[in-house]
Amino acid sequence: MGDRGLLSRLGTRRTASHSVDPASAVVAHLRVLLNARQGEAPATPDYGIPDFTDIVHSIPAGIGPLQRAIRDTIHQFEPRLKSVQVRHLADDGALHLHFEITGRLVGDNRMLKLQTRMTPGGKVDVR
């Protein structure tokens, strides 16, 4: 019992058949991480991505810095994903920015390929 953290011991008991898929756990964390803005978490002020509302006004020049910010944030706060690449996808004419995030899961080396959609209101959808 000493090898498990307090929160995992307090949580519901899970059998091996109910274990969480590592890819699903990473995607769930990326949804939280990419919707957090730096400065919102007092214990970790650099958790999340920078507020990109000002960057949107400098499109297309702001796409590169935003792309790097997403990649760097994932590198820093999602250690279960390695070889992360973030690529801007062509816009569909709407007021959304689309990015593709690819990376390999640490441990089983599966490739994850996700798409994000950033809305003008600041929400980031991860699929």
N, C-alpha and C positions, 0 to 999 in steps of 0.2 A: 504494500500500500504506500510505501514511502516514495515510490517512483512516480506517483500521480500527483498533480497539483490539487490544491484545495478546491478550486472551482469544478474540476472534473470529478472529484469525489462527491461534491454536493449535487451535481447534475443527475439527471435520470440515468438509471442503469441501462447500459446498452449491451446487447450480445453481439457477437461477431457478425451475425446476419443483418444487424441494424446499423452497421458502421457507416460513417459518412464518406462518400467518395471524395478523395483529395481534390479532384478538379472542381467539384461543386463547391467545396469549402473555399477554394481560391477565388472562384467567380463571385461568391457571396461577399468575400472580404473586399474584392476590387470594387464592388458596387458601393460599399461603405466608404472605402478609401477615396475613390474618385468623386464622391459627393461631399466629402469633407473639405473644408477650406482651411488653409494654414492660418493658425491663430485661434481656431475654434476649440482646440483641445488644450486646456491649461497645462496638463502634465507633459504634453509633447507638442509644443507650439508649431513645429514644422510638419506635423501629421496632416496629410491631405495635399491637394494641389492649390497653387495660388489662385486668388480670385481672378477669373479671366474676363470679367465684364469689360474691363478697360482694353484688354487685348482684342476683343471682338471688333472694336472700332478701328483697329489697325490691320484688318484682314486685307490682303493676304500676307503681309509682312509678319503678323503676329502668330501665324500658324506654326512656324519653326520653333519659337520659344515655348509655345504651349505643348507641342509634341515632345520636346525635350523635358519639360516639367512633368508630364505624365510618365515618361520613361524613368526619369530619375526618382520620382516618388514611388513607383513600383519597385525599383531596385532597392530603395531604402526600407520600405515597409512591407514588402511581400517576399520573404526569403524562400518560399516554396516554389517560386517561379524564377528560372534562370534564362539567360540568352534572350532577354526581352527586347523586342523591337516594336516601335510605334510608327505607323505610317498613316498619313492623311489620305483620306479617300475623296474622290470627286464629289462635290456637293450636288444635291438633287434640286437645287434652285430654292429650297426652303431656307429659313433662317437657322439652320442647324449645321454644326460641324460634325463630320464623321471621321473616326479614326479606327484603324485596325490594330489590335494588340496581339502579338504572337510571342510565345515563349514555351519553354519546356518545363514540365513538372520535375522538381527535384525528387529523386527516389525511383520513379518509374519511367522517367524520360519521355512521357507522352507529350505530344505537341498540343498546345492550346491555341486556338485562333478565335479571338473575340472581336466583336464590333461594338463601337460606342457611338452614341448620338448625343451631342451636347446641345441642349435647348437654350434659347435666349434667356430664359429665366434662371439658368445656372444648373439645371438638373442634368445628370449624366446617366443615360441608360446603357447598361452593359448587357450584351447578348452573346 
